[in-house]
Amino acid sequence: MLTFWSLVLVWNFGQNPKGDKPGEPATKAVAPKKTDDTAAKAADPKAPPGKAQVPAGAAPSAPAAPPVEPDSALDKFVREEAAKLDKVTSVSAEVVYSSRNQDQIVSQKGIYKLGPNNRIRMELAFGEGANGGKRTYVCDGSSSYTIEEFGELRRARLVKVDRVRPLLDDKNITDEIRTQIWNGLVPYQKPGAMLRAFLDSMTFTERKDDKLGDRDVVRLEGRWRKNSVAVLAGDTAKTIDDIDPRVPRYMTLDLDKATGWPLQMEMFQRLPSVGVVKPYITMKFSKLSIGQTIPESDFKYSPPSNMQVQDETPMIESILKRIIDQNSAKKAGEKKEAPEKAAVAEPKKQP
């Protein structure tokens, strides 16, 4: 499942498709091109949900990971806060997302807005002039656009949510597949999912009360879960110390005491040359407003005439229809097979 944080991580890497820019992280993770095959994998109930991108140098594949580490008491606290955020239907905030390459900080700034019925707008801008650009995700509940703007390049991907929704609601689509695809089409419609996403890979072990600006916060510190370390290392017997040092070692998460909103997240990386730990990735929300009505116009988007727009709706419809047909045929076969098995199992009466 795509999450707020996983997409922001993807956006951090390979910012300019025309070429690298000074100041970009030395290790990149590039989002895969969307094809029938990759979309089909997203629909596979056995496919893993979207995770934070891993810097180059980590093992590309791994043997079966150990069982998922049970939640700590603080993990359960995070889930409780996430449940509260599930009830939030309107949010507006400014976002600053920063990454470090040695001693150079690269920042992206933007907005995050959420409205009822899957309305959302997420923007991140970086750089200036020919070296600058912006990525935008916007959905008015009926159509969703993912827009990339780099210099003279303008392109967008479109999904007509209203056409896809009836297929997602079909009884032959399992809840797991429905959740995976729906969250890929309209990510982050539930703020609680953003908070729970951290628990996919991290477990929290320390807590203290603190201040972030003028807000009272609960500061949590977390480390990679053991099964995540096994995937990163490519070996269930290895520890975090065996992993490429560029991979962040631990994270801190600042939750607003009043609302539970994740106001700031930082992942810390050890610098081998100097032996110190510094923030590698930071995301911070400011000017947070929860519960205020957001103008409908903020969720509307009309691509300009010179923009290349790829409509991915037919591809997604095709995938969903194939899944529906397969599951329907499977259920019909099982229904037909059940009486035959019962007849075989029934003992014959003696004459």
N, C-alpha and C positions, 0 to 999 in steps of 0.2 A: 504494500500500500504506500502510495506516495504520501509524504507528510510535509508540513510547512518547512521543517528544518532540512529534510533531505533535498527539497527543491532548491532552497537557498544555497545549500552546499554545491549543488550542481551548477548553479548560476555563478558561483565564485570562480570556477575554473574555465579556461578556454574562452575568455570573455569576447575577444574579437576573432570571428571566424576567418578573417583575412590574414591573420598572423599574430604572433605573440607580441606582447608589449612589455617594456621594462617595468619591473615591479610586480609582475605576476608571480604567483608561487612557482617554485622550481618543479614541484610535482603537481601533475594535473590529473583530473578525472573528467573525461568527456562523456556527456550524456549520449546514449546510443540513439541512432536514427530510428524513428518509429516506422516499422514495417508490419506487414501482416504477421510475420514470425514473432517479432518482439511483442506486439500487442497480444498475440495468442498466448505467449508466455505469461503476460500479465493476467490473463484470464484463467491460467492454470491454477487450480486450488492448491497444488503442491508447490507452486513457485513461491520463493521467499518474498516477504514484503519489502518495499523500498527501504534501504538503509543509508546511513551517512556514507558519503564517498570516501574511499580509502586511498591515500597517497600512493604513488608508484613505489614499488619496492616491497610491498606486502605480497604475500603469496596469492597468485591468481585463483587458486582452487585449494580446497582442503578436504581431508577425510571427514567422515561423519563426526560432528561435534558432540561433546558430552551433553548430558541432559541440561536443560535450561536451569540456571541458578535460581533458587526460590527467592521471592521478594524479601528484602529486608524490611524492618519496621518503617524506615523512611521511604522505601519504595511504596509501601501501602499508603503512607501519608500523601505522596505525590498522586497516587491514583484517586484518593479522596478529593484532592484539590481539582483534579481533572474532571471528576464527576460534577463538581460545582460549575466548572466552565462549560460543561455540555449544555447548561441552561442559558448561556449567553447567546443572544441573537443579533447583537449590534455592537460593533467595536470600531474605533478609529484610533490610529496611532502613527507616529513617525518611527522609522526603522533605520538603524545604522548597522551595517554589516562590515566587519573589518577582518582582514587576514594579514599575516606577517610573512615576509620573505627576508630572512636574516633580520636586519634592523629597519627594513622599509615596510611601512604600513600602507596597505591598499584598502581604501574604504569605498563602500557603495551606500548610497543614501536613498531613502524612498518612503513610501507610505504603505500602510496596511489598513484596509477597510473591509468590514464584514457586515452584511445585512441578512435579513430573513430569507428563507427559500433559496438558499445556495447563491446568494449575491455576494460577490467578493471582488476586491481590486487590490492587487499587489504590484508595486513598482519598485525597481532598484536601478538607480542611475550611477554611472561611474565615468571617470575621466572627463576630458574636455576636448572640444573641437573634433578633429578627424580621429583622435584616439579615444574619444568618448562614446558612450552608448547607453542604451536603456533596455531593460526587459520588463514587460508588463504582462500580468495575467488578469483578465477581467471577465466576469460572468454576470449577466443580468438575470440569471435563473432560467433563461431560454436558450441562449447561445453563449459559448465560452470561447475566448480568444487568447492565444499565447503569442505575444508580439515581440519581435526582436528588431532593434534599431541600432545600426552601427554605421556612422558616417552616412554615406549615400544608400546603404543597404536597408531595405524595409521588407520584412516578411512576417507572415502570421500563419498560425494554424487555427482552424475553426472546428468546433464540434457543436452541432445543433442538439442541445440537451433534450429538447422537447421530443425529438424523433427517437432518441435513444431510450428515454425513460420508460415507455411502454414495454420495450423488450427486457429491460432490467427488472421490471415488475412481474415478468412471466414466472409462473410457478415452477418451470423447469430450470430456472437459474437458482443455484444454491445461494444461501446467504453469504458464504465466503467469497464466491465469485462476484456476487453483486457488490459487496463492500469493496473489493479490490478494484473493480472497474469504475465504480461510482467515484471513489476517492481519487482515481487517476484522472477522471474527467473534470471534477470539481474539487480539487484538493482543499483540505482544511475547512470544510464547511462547519465543522465542530471544533471550537478552540480546544476542547478537552483532548482531542486526538493529537494536537500539537504537543501537549504536555506529556501524554502517554508515550509518544514516539521515542522520547529519551530512554524510556525503560526497555525498549527493544534491545539495546546494546549496553546500557549502563545500569549500575546498581549504586544506590546512594548509601553512604555509611557515616557521614558526619553532618551535624546541623548546628547552626548558631544564629542568633538574632543580630541583625545589622541594619545599616542605613544605606540606601542608594539614592543619592540626591536628597530630596525632602520626603522620601517614602520609607516607611518601615518595611523591611524585608526579612524573609527566612532564607538564609544562605545555606545551600546544601552542597556537599562535595561528593562526587561519585567517581567510580572507576569502571573499566570495562568488565562486563560479565565474563565468566570463565569460558562459556561457549563462544563468545565473540572473540576472545583471545585466541582460541583454537582455530577459528576461521582466519583471523588475521595472520597467525603464525604458520598455518598449514600443517600443524602437528598438535595433537591433543596433549602431548607431554610438555610442550613449551609454555613459558610464561611471558608476561609483557616485556621482560628484559631481553627476550630473544627476538623481539619484533623490531623492524626498521625504526631507528630513533626518530625519524620524521613523523611517525604516527603519534598523535597526541596521547599523553599518558593518563590524564584525568581531566575532569571538568568540574566547574562550579555552576550552580543554578540559583538565581535570586528570584524568589517568588514574592510578589506583593502580598503583604499580610492581609490587606483589606479585601482583595479580590482573588488571590491565588494565581494571578497572571504571571507568566515567566518574563520578568522585566529585563533580565540579562542572563546570557549563557556564555561561558568562556571555556575553551578547550586548551589545555596547556601542553606544550611541547618542550622536550629537553634538547638544548643546544649542545651537541657533542663537543664542539670546539672550546666552549667555555664552561661546560658542566652545569649550567643554570637552566631553570625552567621559566619559560615566558609564555604569555597567551599567544596561541597560534591562530585561533579563530574566535571572534567575539560578535555576538548579536545583541543589540540593545534596543528596547522600545522606550519611547518617550512621548510626552503629551498624550498619554493613554486616556481614552474616554470610553467607558462601557455603559451601554444602555441608552445612549443618545441616538435619535433618529438621524440617519444619513440620507441625503438627497438621492432620489432615484437616478438622477443624471450621473452620479459618480460611478454607477455600475453599467452605464451605456457605452458602447463603442461602435464606431462606423469606420472601417478601414478606408484610407484615401485611395483614389483611383490608381495611383502609381505603385501601390503595395501588392506584392505577390501573396495571395491567400490560398492555402492548401486546405481544402475541406476534407477532414478525416472522418466525417460522419458515415459515409458509405462503408468504409473499411470496418468501423466499429459495429455497424449494423450487421455486416456479413459475419463477423466473428460471433456475435451474440446469437444470430439465427442458427449458425452451425452448432453452437453449444446447446441451444434449445432442441434442435432436431436430434442431436446425439443423446441427450438425457431423456427425451421423450421416447425414443426408440428403445433405450435401455430399460425404462420403466415398463414399457409394453411387453418387452421380452421377459422381464421378471414376473410380470402378472400372468403371462401365459404359462410360464414354467412352473409356477407355484402349484396349480392343481395337479400337474403331471407328477411332481415330486410327492405330493400328498397321496396320490393313488399308488405309487410305488411303495411308499412307506407303510400304507395300510395293510395289516395282516389279512391273509386270505382266510375266509371262513371254511371250517372243516365240513364235509358233506355228512 
